Amino acid sequence: MKICLINHSFPPQIGGGETHLYLLAKGFAKRGHKVLVITGEGQVPIIDEGYKFTVERIKHFGDFEKGHVSFRSILDDLAKVLSKRDFDVVHVHNFMPGLAYASILPLVKTKKTIFTFHSTPIPQEGKIIGHFTKYDVEKSFASFILGLSFFDTLVCPSQYYYNWALRLGASKEKVKLVYHGVDEKDFLVKKDYSWRKKHGYFKEDFIIICPARMIYRKGILDLVKAVQIINNNKEKVKLYIPSSVQNGSAEYFSLVNDCIRSNNLSDVVKIAIDKESLKSMPQVYTNSNLCVLPSHIEGLGIVLLEAMAAGIPVIGSNTFGINEVIQDKVNGLLVRPKDPANLAEKILRVKNDSTLSAMMRGGGKDSVREKFSLTKQLDSLENIYKQ
């Protein structure tokens, strides 16, 4: 098939949606499909293993998605890229790219259009897509886009997104649930202690990893406070946070840094801003002892799937999205959101109970193979594309 994937951002930019799109492009190309990715400005990622796909960069696409520029800034270029080819399927990701695509649909030569949104609705923060100050406007705008007839199928990557799609007015006949997946083989790397040495860690250090953007809902500050509690109780852990502030909050980043400095945690907590990549993360997981995602809410949590595939235990908040991935005491542990003391207690349980840790590692591997594998995701999407 000739497949076009559209999103405003793409690796090397960090994020769950970006990782998802890269895995789709790579996976479909490996299966022999001809894949074009249309995305925003940025470096073209290294295409590994010989599975090549094409990346076309649209100037200002990222700014358009954030609402910083108008349609005029991108539509000519987007139409030019789309109109010079024909496709079997176009899979558009996220609300603003979907709106732009819908406005030039008569110029697109495709047999089918699929739509997916990755923006996590958080009604407690008045957010659906993150553009407008009033929640009613956010909800109305998202409902308007889902009410347009530019897509044949709306694919949702978790039950949380599926429920929100219906809540926003999408036709149930058009909505399909297809969980995100990861390729376990990508994370089967040998432990190399040179990584620890490079980052100033010792072999015996218990390293917690939290790959998350610097935004409030990710709960990074809660995890830093949990680490403070643990170390104040004479237990020793280290926290490594591969992060990004590209789409995050500089104010929140400052708040996290202030907490680290004021509690003398600079030797315990390390934040790596835009230092890690899709290529380096398997080694980061393998050299860590535990992955924690303390988000207040998530669409799903791809980093948990990656950690499971790498064979390390996971802890996550008992909240939407994450509790679709983690079954408590089966493939991980669930904690109360926004509760550093509860989080500290669960971290210590994993650290000090080798039987529990081994159970979680095995359960995580089983979950990836049975429910969250990239193969299952690609199979499901191929069926939808061909219907």
Steps between C-alpha positions, in 0.01 A plus 500: 500500500594863457459647848524866606540585870443863603588665832639839598807349671724198467824364650756610598241707691407306814146394581259207499327609180833551325623155607170347387528656154861390458415140593214499249719638220781257575265204549300556183817558297645174636186324374564631150256790491602831344483754784505881491510700826388864481603695806639827633846649495792326666781258439429197286554201730748228419316216331647177631497134399445584134123551531473828317212739480474856375468804725366831364535805727240780491623836623301640796295178542597481869413865556165446328418211731565724801277772353788744452456543123206491260389254231667724246841401636467130420214418263680577174794277594280225642283497188808493278643192673169314508369583153805373308449140620218249533453279806314193610460651844579827678522475880476844661603553862371772735231766481673791327667289229159337454332837454765610250467174309119524495518845342691369195343154479371555142865529390605171659502181294442223752270199530459541877576741783559393861512742795661468845540762772771485768418814698399373844168648621532626858171660606643580846740738325243619245694333216396300198754608238684768698425806284232704672461643848135397539415130533168544318686640200755215511222244506295671229802531270599133543140389443483710184809328356374152590169589336664569166475233232866494392581161660358153444616356833609653831767279657546547876818375673336428837160455661540845653526660156220279369263616774594862438443465125141392568460770765605760243240378255684262268281237335542166680492318165815688398703451819749213545725419798856402406750505785845647450770237473877472532752267340655291776805430282591870510553474878691172520840658552781386728563693818807717451630651822692760300165683477487517881860611519438770240211639705680477834321192633648194672409138426325465835284815461123448484401722206144616440423630152214736418486586127249786493454850365527789744131569540286503814281198424804269471544522880880530492499721809310228689774251411779737608323540837467121528875463440559762770290296746692183415841659543397675822418152636858391433410289196696594190357532150594706196257663256576559132246707301539503118278793416414779260364850537426544130128465561518540873500764763813697588324608819447139607859415411616779731272371775650151474854640500424716804375194689816309411730781614312593817499138619866435413409236241734616223718189544194277505275637223628563148291658224613445140329749270496378138805280564341163427341368179310202366835342425651552847195426718527117492841527670355746753221258592733201521734680739215612726332302778151648487285719275248733666228698325329710771263684264176645630337376180625336178365401163683168540871522588734367229804532729347232724474265201861572408617429855302175507655396170845574645422276796501750786219543759253787464297715738229737384217711635162332535338729249349497151730361232762360736256256661433360153868400487579404859315224684592550863733228634483318165719699264576802718380704794237774509525795739269779603549807274657806662608298806883507542486299824304216337736511203806483727353196677442315170848584369654351813286187461648442155852586615495265797287209374680302229208258466256782432744661257542176305123451484453850360770450238343178378150646503616802304657283231179298473290818466712632214486169315129436554343847481742780417724364224580705192414197288145491636461873444626485141279199424192684631578819310568311178157337528338840555695653210389223264130488600 
